[in-house]
Amino acid sequence: MKQHAMVAKAANQKKKMIEVHHHLVARVMAKQYLRDRETHAFQILENMGLYEDPETKLARDELMPWLYSEVESQVRRTFETEAYLRSKRKFIQIP
């Protein structure tokens, strides 16, 4: 009788371990599915114009205008310097 009880207990324990394993596998699969869904949902919202990545928005709204302004300033100074040097060249004979 004792051996029969031990066999039943071992079978029950094996059944529980299999159930736990199935639950873990299901959880991992669900997390992977939901992670993919989240990424896909953000892409759909972005394509519809309803969501924008905060870093992209910051770069477009603040960094790019500043960068264009700096480049424009540098180009303007370069042209002014070249014009100044051209005007001085008339008075200085360069061999």
Buried (B, 14 or more C-beta within 10 A) or exposed (E): EEEEEEEEEEEEEEEEEEEEEEEEEEEEEEEEEEEEEEEEEEEEEEEEEEEEEEEEEEEEEEEEEEEEEEEEEEEEEEEEEEEEEEEEEEEEEEE
